[in-house]
Amino acid sequence: MSLTPEILTASSEVVARLRRLDVSFATDEEPWFTIDGVESPRHIGTDGSGSAFVLLPSQNVLYVSSDGRAGIIAESFEAFIQLVVAHPYWRDILKFSGGGDLAEMRRAAKALETTLDDERGVNEAREDTRGALALAEADDPVGALYEAVAASDAIVRATDGSPFTTLFNRFSIDDNPTPRNAAA
């Protein structure tokens, strides 16, 4: 049986652990964006910045950032949870993707892992979440993230009709001293 939002939210302990990884399963009541071709988007959660996670009819997970960026980040809800557990800093992997370069994303992931503030707490949340959900470790979560964002065809619009931009950002870890030093 595949992991669904309903199965996950049935466990308050798992939901609490995922909050430590910056995913909340509380949803916004007031829509602040639209998705072309999707009449009633299924909001499944938010993050600390107020950005939204949406489960599309295709079962892909769409991330809509509060700063005007959007894209599919996982092929399924289970792949989304695997990504969050493996790389809770996945947004920074996209930020430091060098415009969508997979090698740069892998480099960023490696550097960001070494800069975790609470490595022990994150590792504990990872292990506990995987155990509680019988969740397999993803084979290549960075590669899957890259593929999902690169193939993303969802068009998200602000309430004024302007389209959101891609989740890939132009920065590399060389543009920021903390991950740059960690990669050295």
C-alpha positions, 0 to 999 in steps of 0.5 A, spaced: 500 500 500 502 506 498 503 512 502 497 517 502 496 524 506 490 520 510 495 514 512 500 519 514 496 524 518 493 518 522 499 518 526 500 524 530 507 522 532 509 522 525 506 529 523 510 532 529 516 529 527 515 532 520 514 538 523 521 538 525 523 537 518 519 544 516 512 540 513 506 541 516 499 538 514 495 544 516 492 547 510 491 554 508 483 556 507 484 562 503 487 560 496 492 565 494 494 562 487 490 558 481 493 552 477 491 552 470 487 546 468 486 544 476 479 546 479 480 544 486 487 544 488 488 539 494 492 543 499 496 538 503 500 542 507 505 548 508 512 550 510 514 555 515 514 560 510 507 559 508 508 556 502 503 550 500 504 543 498 498 541 493 497 533 491 495 534 484 490 529 480 496 526 477 498 524 484 504 529 483 506 533 489 506 541 487 510 546 491 507 553 491 512 558 494 510 564 497 515 568 493 512 566 486 516 560 484 512 553 483 513 546 480 512 539 481 517 536 486 515 529 487 511 524 482 507 521 488 506 523 496 510 517 498 516 520 494 515 527 497 515 524 504 522 520 502 525 527 499 523 531 505 526 525 510 532 525 506 533 532 504 529 537 509 533 542 506 531 540 499 528 548 497 536 550 498 538 544 493 533 548 488 536 555 490 543 553 489 542 549 483 545 553 478 539 554 474 537 547 474 544 543 473 543 536 476 551 536 478 550 542 482 544 540 486 548 534 488 554 538 490 549 543 494 546 537 497 552 534 500 554 541 502 548 542 506 548 536 509 554 538 513 551 544 515 545 542 519 544 545 525 541 539 529 544 533 525 542 529 531 535 531 531 534 531 524 537 524 523 533 521 529 526 524 525 529 521 519 529 514 522 523 515 526 519 517 520 522 511 516 520 506 521 513 509 523 511 509 516 515 503 513 518 508 508 523 505 504 529 510 503 529 513 496 534 511 491 536 518 489 532 523 492 536 529 488 535 526 482 528 525 483 527 532 485 531 534 479 527 530 474 520 532 477 522 540 477 525 539 470 519 536 467 514 540 471 508 542 466 504 545 472 502 553 470 501 556 477 498 563 477 498 569 482 491 572 484 492 577 479 494 572 473 501 573 473 505 566 472 509 563 477 517 562 475 521 555 476 523 552 482 530 552 479 534 558 482 541 561 478 545 560 485 550 555 486 553 554 493 559 558 491 555 564 492 554 563 499 560 562 504 557 557 509 555 551 504 561 553 500 566 552 506 562 546 507 564 543 500 571 545 500 
